[in-house]
Amino acid sequence: MSVQYILHNSIDLLYVTANADGKIVFANELFKEYTSHIQPKKISDFIQDSVDMDELLSAIQKAKGKPFDAIRVYVKIKQKNQTLRWNLFNVYFILNSIHLVGFPILDVTSITNHEFERQKTLLEDLRFMLSHEIRQPLTAIAGLVDMMLQNTQENMNNEELLKMMQDSAKRLDEAIQRIVKKSTRQL
């Protein structure tokens, strides 16, 4: 499998090839999907602002002087909902062509309100479970251990206390398993 095949068919990497003037001559499917609302013909069409464009042009100039060396640049691309999304690109200048290999970067400002609310609800549920379902059996175990150490319960023998501790430990384990399952499903 060639590098070219991987770049052209990658589901993780954005890949664009442009001529020396910046006209796009090839873009992989992920890049086309990612910029379908823009339908760029030139590299400058998908770069959001002039600062990013200046940095990309600078990276291309550096790449011209160092063929086969990756020059890293961060740029923002406008999304369909008008938000901006950061992307990291490695810029190469090979055989008089510009090659951009990159991937989108998820940052906290691009998390949707729905995702934020879902995470907030999950944290609230976990807080409740921790404060109620785990603390109760843990408190019971600690109290039973104190009773054994102080030996204040003369009518209870150690075997009964150990059985009560075992029951509390099982409840604690079940509560922890519920929390792990809930958080795994929700994340």
PAZAPA-4460 file (N, C-alpha, C; in steps of 0.05 Angstrom, whole numbers, plus 32768, in hexadecimal, padded with zeros to 4 digits):
% residues 187
    n_x    n_y    n_z   ca_x   ca_y   ca_z    c_x    c_y    c_z   seq   type   mol
   8011   7FE9   8000   8000   8000   8000   8012   8019   8000     1      M     A
   800D   802A   7FED   801F   8042   7FEB   8015   8058   7FFD     2      S     A
   8028   806B   8001   8021   8083   8011   800C   8093   8002     3      V     A
   800E   8094   7FE8   7FFA   80A3   7FD8   7FDF   8097   7FDC     4      Q     A
   7FDC   807C   7FDC   7FC3   806F   7FE0   7FB7   8076   7FFB     5      Y     A
   7FC8   8076   8010   7FBF   807C   802B   7FB5   8099   802C     6      I     A
   7FC4   80AB   8021   7FBC   80C7   8022   7FA2   80CC   8013     7      L     A
   7F9F   80BF   7FFC   7F88   80C3   7FEB   7F6F   80B7   7FF8     8      H     A
   7F72   80A2   8007   7F5B   8093   8012   7F58   8094   8030     9      N     A
   7F67   80A5   803D   7F67   80A7   805A   7F4C   80B1   8064    10      S     A
   7F42   80A5   8079   7F2A   80AF   8086   7F31   80C0   809E    11      I     A
   7F4B   80C4   80A4   7F54   80D3   80BA   7F63   80ED   80B2    12      D     A
   7F70   80EC   809B   7F81   8102   8093   7F74   8113   807C    13      L     A
   7F77   812D   807F   7F6F   813F   806A   7F88   8141   8057    14      L     A
   7F83   813E   803D   7F9A   813F   802A   7F92   814F   8012    15      Y     A
   7FA3   8163   800C   7F9E   8174   7FF5   7FB8   8178   7FE6    16      V     A
   7FB7   8178   7FCC   7FCE   817E   7FBB   7FC6   8196   7FAA    17      T     A
   7FD8   81A9   7FA8   7FD3   81C1   7F98   7FEC   81C7   7F88    18      A     A
   7FE8   81D5   7F71   7FFF   81DC   7F61   800E   81F3   7F6F    19      N     A
   8023   81FC   7F63   8033   8212   7F70   8024   822C   7F73    20      A     A
   800E   8230   7F63   7FFE   8248   7F66   7FE8   8245   7F7B    21      D     A
   7FE5   822E   7F87   7FD1   822A   7F9B   7FB7   821F   7F92    22      G     A
   7FB5   8218   7F78   7F9D   820C   7F6D   7F9C   81EF   7F75    23      K     A
   7F85   81E6   7F81   7F83   81CA   7F8A   7F80   81B8   7F72    24      I     A
   7F92   81A4   7F71   7F91   8190   7F5B   7F87   8175   7F65    25      V     A
   7F88   8171   7F7F   7F7D   8158   7F8B   7F76   815D   7FA8    26      F     A
   7F60   8151   7FB1   7F59   8151   7FCD   7F4C   8135   7FD3    27      A     A
   7F54   812A   7FEA   7F48   8110   7FF0   7F2B   8113   7FF9    28      N     A
   7F1D   80FD   7FFC   7F00   80FE   8002   7EFA   810B   801D    29      E     A
   7F0B   8106   8031   7F07   8113   804B   7F09   8131   8049    30      L     A
   7F1C   813B   803A   7F1F   8158   8036   7F07   8163   8027    31      F     A
   7EFE   8155   8012   7EE7   815E   8003   7ECE   8160   8014    32      K     A
   7ECB   814B   8025   7EB4   814B   8037   7EB6   8162   804C    33      E     A
   7ECE   8165   8056   7ED3   8179   806A   7ECE   8196   8060    34      Y     A
   7ED3   819A   8046   7ED0   81B5   803B   7EBA   81B7   8026    35      T     A
   7EA8   81A4   8027   7E93   81A3   8012   7E82   81BC   8010    36      S     A
   7E7F   81CA   8026   7E6F   81E3   8027   7E7F   81FA   801A    37      H     A
   7E99   81F7   8018   7EAA   820C   800C   7EAF   8207   7FEF    38      I     A
   7EB4   81ED   7FE8   7EBC   81E4   7FCE   7ED4   81F4   7FC4    39      Q     A
   7EEA   81F2   7FD2   7F01   8203   7FCB   7F0E   81FA   7FB0    40      P     A
   7F17   820E   7FA1   7F26   820A   7F88   7F44   820F   7F8D    41      K     A
   7F49   8221   7FA1   7F65   8228   7FA8   7F68   8224   7FC6    42      K     A
   7F81   8222   7FCE   7F87   821F   7FEB   7F7B   8237   7FFA    43      I     A
   7F7D   824F   7FEF   7F73   8267   7FFD   7F55   8266   8002    44      S     A
   7F46   8256   7FF3   7F29   8255   7FF6   7F20   8248   8011    45      D     A
   7F30   8236   801C   7F27   822A   8035   7F35   8235   804E    46      F     A
   7F48   8246   804B   7F55   8253   8062   7F43   826A   806B    47      I     A
   7F3D   826B   8085   7F2A   827D   8090   7F33   829B   8090    48      Q     A
   7F4A   82A0   809B   7F51   82BC   809E   7F6D   82C2   8093    49      D     A
   7F74   82DB   8091   7F8D   82E4   8085   7FA5   82DB   8095    50      S     A
   7FA3   82DA   80B0   7FBA   82D2   80C0   7FC0   82B5   80BA    51      V     A
   7FAC   82A4   80B9   7FB0   8287   80B2   7FBC   8285   8096    52      D     A
   7FB2   8295   8083   7FBC   8294   8068   7FDA   829C   8067    53      M     A
   7FE1   82B1   8076   7FFD   82B9   8077   800E   82A3   8083    54      D     A
   8005   8295   8097   8014   827F   80A3   8017   8268   8090    55      E     A
   8001   8262   8081   8003   824D   806D   8016   8254   8057    56      L     A
   8015   826D   804D   8028   8275   8038   8045   8274   8042    57      L     A
   8049   827C   805B   8064   827A   8067   806D   825D   8068    58      S     A
   805B   824B   8070   8061   822E   8072   8068   8223   8056    59      A     A
   8059   822C   8041   805F   8223   8026   807B   822C   801D    60      I     A
   8081   8245   8023   809C   8250   801C   80B2   8240   802A    61      Q     A
   80AE   823A   8044   80C2   822A   8053   80C4   820E   8047    62      K     A
   80AD   8202   803F   80AD   81E7   8033   80BB   81E7   8018    63      A     A
   80B9   81FD   8009   80C8   81FE   7FEF   80E6   81FC   7FF4    64      K     A
   80EF   8208   800A   810C   8207   8010   8115   81ED   801C    65      G     A
   8102   81DD   8025   8108   81C3   8032   80F6   81AD   8027    66      K     A
   80FB   81A5   800E   80EA   8190   8003   80EA   8177   8015    67      P     A
   80D4   816A   8017   80D0   8151   8026   80D0   8156   8045    68      F     A
   80D4   816E   804E   80D2   8174   806A   80B6   8180   8070    69      D     A
   80A9   8176   8084   808E   8180   808B   8091   819A   809A    70      A     A
   8081   81AE   8092   807F   81C7   809F   8063   81C9   80AB    71      I     A
   8061   81CB   80C5   8047   81C9   80D3   803A   81E5   80D4    72      R     A
   8020   81E5   80CF   8010   81FE   80D1   7FF4   81F8   80DB    73      V     A
   7FEA   820A   80EB   7FCF   8207   80F5   7FBD   821C   80E7    74      Y     A
   7FA6   8213   80DD   7F94   8225   80CF   7F77   821F   80D7    75      V     A
   7F66   8233   80D5   7F4A   822F   80DB   7F3A   822D   80C1    76      K     A
   7F27   821B   80C0   7F15   8218   80AA   7EF8   821C   80B3    77      I     A
   7EE9   822C   80A4   7ECD   8232   80AC   7EBD   8219   80A8    78      K     A
   7EAD   8212   80BC   7E9B   81FB   80BA   7E80   8203   80AF    79      Q     A
   7E6F   81EF   80A9   7E55   81F4   809E   7E44   8206   80B0    80      K     A
   7E47   8203   80CA   7E37   8213   80DD   7E45   822D   80E4    81      N     A
   7E58   8236   80D3   7E66   824F   80D5   7E7A   8250   80ED    82      Q     A
   7E7E   823A   80FB   7E92   823A   8110   7EAD   8235   8102    83      T     A
   7EC3   8239   8110   7EDD   8234   8106   7EE8   821A   8112    84      L     A
   7EF8   820B   8103   7F04   81F3   810D   7F22   81F4   8107    85      R     A
   7F31   81EF   811C   7F4E   81EF   8118   7F57   81D5   810A    86      W     A
   7F6B   81D8   80FA   7F77   81C1   80EC   7F95   81C3   80ED    87      N     A
   7FA2   81AD   80EF   7FBF   81AC   80EE   7FC7   81A0   80D3    88      L     A
   7FD8   81AE   80C4   7FE1   81A4   80AA   8000   81A3   80AA    89      F     A
   800A   818E   809E   8026   818D   8098   8028   8195   807A    90      N     A
   8039   81A8   8074   803B   81B2   8059   8055   81A7   804D    91      V     A
   8052   819C   8035   8069   8192   8026   8069   81A0   800A    92      Y     A
   8081   81A5   8000   8083   81AF   7FE4   8094   819B   7FD5    93      F     A
   8087   818A   7FC5   8095   8175   7FB7   808F   8176   7F99    94      I     A
   80A3   8176   7F88   80A0   8176   7F6B   808D   818D   7F62    95      L     A
   8093   81A5   7F6D   8084   81BD   7F66   8066   81BB   7F6D    96      N     A
   805F   81AB   7F80   8043   81A9   7F8A   8043   81AD   7FA8    97      S     A
   802D   81B9   7FB1   8028   81BD   7FCD   8017   81A5   7FD7    98      I     A
   8020   8198   7FEC   8012   8182   7FF8   800B   818A   8015    99      H     A
   7FF1   8189   801C   7FE8   818E   8037   7FDD   8174   8042   100      L     A
   7FE9   816B   8058   7FE0   8153   8066   7FD9   815C   8082   101      V     A
   7FC0   8157   808A   7FB8   8161   80A4   7FA0   8153   80B0   102      G     A
   7F98   815D   80C7   7F80   8153   80D4   7F72   8169   80E4   103      F     A
   7F58   8166   80E8   7F49   8179   80F8   7F51   8176   8115   104      P     A
   7F51   818C   8123   7F57   818C   8140   7F3D   8194   814F   105      I     A
   7F35   8183   8162   7F1E   818A   8171   7F26   819B   8189   106      L     A
   7F1B   81B2   818C   7F21   81C2   81A2   7F08   81C8   81B2   107      D     A
   7F0A   81D1   81CA   7EF3   81D4   81DC   7EDF   81E8   81D1   108      V     A
   7EE7   81FB   81C0   7ED4   820E   81B6   7EC3   8203   81A0   109      T     A
   7ECA   81EC   8195   7EBA   81E0   8180   7EA7   81CB   818A   110      S     A
   7EA6   81C6   81A4   7E94   81B3   81AF   7E78   81BF   81AE   111      I     A
   7E65   81B1   81A5   7E4A   81BC   81A2   7E3D   81BE   81BE   112      T     A
   7E28   81CE   81BF   7E1A   81D2   81D8   7E0D   81B7   81E1   113      N     A
   7E03   81A7   81CE   7DF8   818D   81D5   7E0C   817B   81E2   114      H     A
   7E24   817A   81D7   7E3A   816A   81E2   7E41   8174   81FE   115      E     A
   7E42   818F   8202   7E48   819A   821C   7E33   8192   8230   116      F     A
   7E1A   8194   8229   7E04   818C   823B   7E05   816E   8242   117      E     A
   7E0B   815E   822E   7E0D   8141   8233   7E24   813A   8246   118      R     A
   7E3A   8147   8243   7E51   8143   8255   7E4A   814D   8271   119      Q     A
   7E3D   8164   8273   7E35   8170   828C   7E22   815D   829B   120      K     A
   7E0E   8152   828D   7DFC   813F   8299   7E0A   8126   82A3   121      T     A
   7E1D   811C   8293   7E2C   8104   829C   7E3C   810A   82B5   122      L     A
   7E49   8121   82B7   7E58   8129   82CF   7E46   812B   82E7   123      L     A
   7E2E   8137   82E3   7E1B   8139   82FA   7E12   811D   8303   124      E     A
   7E0C   810B   82F0   7E04   80F0   82F7   7E1B   80E2   8306   125      D     A
   7E33   80E5   82FD   7E4A   80D8   830A   7E4E   80E3   8326   126      L     A
   7E4B   80FD   8329   7E4E   810A   8343   7E39   80FF   8357   127      R     A
   7E20   80FC   834E   7E0B   80F1   835E   7E11   80D4   8367   128      F     A
   7E1A   80C4   8353   7E20   80A8   8359   7E37   80A7   836D   129      M     A
   7E4B   80B7   8369   7E62   80B7   837B   7E5A   80BF   8397   130      L     A
   7E4A   80D3   8399   7E43   80DE   83B4   7E2F   80CC   83C3   131      S     A
   7E1F   80BC   83B5   7E0B   80AC   83C2   7E11   808E   83C1   132      H     A
   7E14   8084   83A9   7E16   8067   83A6   7E31   805C   83AF   133      E     A
   7E45   806C   83AE   7E60   8061   83B6   7E65   8068   83D3   134      I     A
   7E5E   8080   83DC   7E64   8089   83F7   7E55   8078   840C   135      R     A
   7E3C   806F   8406   7E2D   8060   841A   7E3A   8045   8420   136      Q     A
   7E40   8034   840D   7E4E   801B   8414   7E6A   801F   8420   137      P     A
   7E77   8034   8416   7E92   8039   8421   7E91   8042   843E   138      L     A
   7E7D   8052   8445   7E79   805B   8460   7E72   8043   8472   139      T     A
   7E61   8031   8467   7E5A   8019   8476   7E72   8008   847C   140      A     A
   7E83   8004   8468   7E9B   7FF4   846C   7EAD   8001   8481   141      I     A
   7EB1   801B   847F   7EC2   8029   8493   7EB7   8026   84AF   142      A     A
   7E9C   8029   84B1   7E90   8026   84CC   7E93   800A   84D7   143      G     A
   7E90   7FF6   84C6   7E92   7FDA   84CF   7EAF   7FD4   84D7   144      L     A
   7EC2   7FDE   84C9   7EDE   7FDB   84D0   7EE4   7FE7   84EC   145      V     A
   7ED9   7FFF   84F0   7EDC   800C   850A   7ED0   7FFB   8520   146      D     A
   7EB8   7FEF   851B   7EAB   7FDE   852F   7EBD   7FC6   8536   147      M     A
   7EC9   7FBA   8521   7EDA   7FA3   8526   7EF2   7FAB   8536   148      M     A
   7EFE   7FC2   852F   7F16   7FCB   853D   7F10   7FD2   855A   149      L     A
   7EF9   7FDF   855F   7EF2   7FE7   857A   7EE4   7FD1   858A   150      Q     A
   7EDA   7FBD   857B   7ECD   7FA6   8587   7EB8   7FAF   859B   151      N     A
   7EA8   7FC4   8593   7E93   7FCE   85A4   7E79   7FBE   85A2   152      T     A
   7E75   7FB0   858D   7E5D   7FA0   858A   7E62   7F84   8595   153      Q     A
   7E5B   7F80   85AE   7E60   7F66   85BA   7E4D   7F51   85B0   154      E     A
   7E35   7F59   85A8   7E22   7F45   859F   7E26   7F3D   8581   155      N     A
   7E38   7F4A   8573   7E3E   7F43   8558   7E5A   7F38   8557   156      M     A
   7E5D   7F22   8549   7E78   7F17   8547   7E85   7F21   852D   157      N     A
   7E9E   7F1C   852B   7EAD   7F27   8514   7EA4   7F1B   84FA   158      N     A
   7E99   7F03   84FA   7E90   7EF6   84E2   7E78   7F06   84D6   159      E     A
   7E66   7F0F   84E8   7E4F   7F1F   84DF   7E58   7F3A   84D3   160      E     A
   7E6C   7F46   84E1   7E76   7F5F   84D7   7E84   7F5C   84BC   161      L     A
   7E93   7F47   84B9   7EA0   7F41   849F   7E8C   7F3D   8489   162      L     A
   7E76   7F2F   848F   7E60   7F2B   847C   7E54   7F45   8473   163      K     A
   7E4F   7F57   8486   7E44   7F72   8480   7E58   7F82   846F   164      M     A
   7E72   7F80   8475   7E86   7F8E   8465   7E86   7F83   8449   165      M     A
   7E84   7F68   8446   7E83   7F5C   842C   7E6B   7F66   841C   166      Q     A
   7E54   7F68   8428   7E3C   7F72   841A   7E40   7F8F   8411   167      D     A
   7E4C   7F9F   8423   7E51   7FBB   841C   7E65   7FBD   8405   168      S     A
   7E7A   7FAC   8406   7E8E   7FAC   83F1   7E81   7FA4   83D6   169      A     A
   7E6F   7F91   83D6   7E61   7F89   83BD   7E51   7FA0   83B3   170      K     A
   7E42   7FAF   83C4   7E33   7FC6   83BC   7E45   7FDB   83B0   171      R     A
   7E5C   7FDF   83BC   7E6F   7FF3   83B2   7E79   7FEB   8396   172      L     A
   7E80   7FD1   8393   7E89   7FC7   8379   7E73   7FCB   8364   173      D     A
   7E5A   7FC4   836A   7E44   7FC7   8357   7E41   7FE5   834F   174      E     A
   7E43   7FF7   8363   7E40   8013   835D   7E56   801C   834A   175      A     A
   7E6E   8014   834F   7E85   801B   833E   7E81   8010   8322   176      I     A
   7E77   7FF7   831F   7E72   7FEC   8305   7E5D   7FFB   82F6   177      Q     A
   7E47   8004   8304   7E32   8014   82F7   7E3E   802F   82ED   178      R     A
   7E4F   803B   82FD   7E5B   8055   82F4   7E6D   8050   82DC   179      I     A
   7E7D   803B   82DC   7E8E   8036   82C5   7E7D   8031   82AC   180      V     A
   7E68   8021   82AE   7E57   801B   8297   7E49   8034   828D   181      K     A
   7E3F   8045   829F   7E32   805D   8297   7E45   8070   8289   182      K     A
   7E5C   8074   8295   7E6F   8086   8288   7E7A   807C   826E   183      S     A
   7E7D   8061   826B   7E86   8056   8252   7E71   805A   823C   184      T     A
   7E58   8056   8243   7E42   8059   822F   7E40   8077   8227   185      R     A
   7E44   8089   823A   7E3F   80A5   8235   7E56   80B3   8227   186      Q     A
   7E6E   80A9   822A   7E86   80B7   821F   7E8A   80B1   8203   187      L     A
***
